[in-house]
């Protein structure tokens, strides 16, 4: 799939119903998504409506807030050259994928845009994020449960909340995270640098292991290295 123009989502979040992403690729093998094009989520309206709790529900009131791009059960595939801009929610969701590479990819959103994680993944193996520029209002890259054999290399992150493992441990159904390498990355004017975050008083019993942070450059980063086992945004949990 080659995209060289700009594809725009409806600005009004209520215009697309019953979907998590407005462009998604499902159950595919050997996909290449390339070109100079832009997927523009037109998120400004959604940002103004944002309430803090929306991060966990994906909704604001009864309106579902869409992500730009979804890759579900996509294997042996490549995303290169294209840009994700102003997503209303997460920019990219990677779920149940194996051997998928983002190379020369770009993510851009305002620093104050809520819950606009650049690339979020879960239950996926052998995900590579290479030579990619991510500036957003939340995590540049976030790893959910079941992330294995992950490489984040040559990424420029900022603004945003850094490169995060988690949050984890909130549910009993989660799977281990293992084999993560983050190297040769530069973080500029971010809230955090490299981070591992888990919920307090949560039922999850997974492990996070074989994590490597190497050759990371931090410029004006508030928390360069943070491992937080009482991650509790807006005090929306029990800290026992």
Secondary structure, 3 states (H helix, E strand, C coil): CECCCEEECCCCHHHCCCCCEEEEEEEEECCEEECCCEEECCCHHHHHHCCCCHHHHCEECCEECCEEEEEEEEEEEEEECCEEECCCCCCEEEECCEEEEEECCEEECCCCCCCCCCEEEECCEEEEEECCEEECCCCCEEECCCCEEEEEECCEECCECCEEEEEECCCCCCCCEEEEEEEEEEEECECEEEEEEEECCCCCCCCEEEEEEEEEEEECCCEEEEEEEEECHHHCCCCC
